[in-house]
Amino acid sequence: MLTSILRTVVPALWGSLIGWLLSVAPVLEPLRELLLSQADVLVPILGAVIIAAWYALWRWLEPLLPAWLVRAVLGSAKTPAYEGKHEA
């Protein structure tokens, strides 16, 4: 259970950090007013897209990476295992 929690929380934290870094990036300054006017809609959508893209990228790269790097970006190098009542 801990593995699945880590592999959910850690990528979400990384994705949130990337989203925050993008929000303070000077390259987006020309779009600042537009983005702020649409923040109620854009922030949750962009946050979810960034987190999903981060997770998908690292899951795709996972077989090629050393275990320490997988732990750093995904929270655990182990795949979650669900036992007991979750069996089909």
PyMOL commands that set and color helices and strands:
alter all, ss='L'
color gray80, all
select helices_A, chain A and resi 2-23+26-37+39-64+67-74+84-86
alter helices_A, ss='H'
color red, helices_A
deselect
rebuild
show_as cartoon
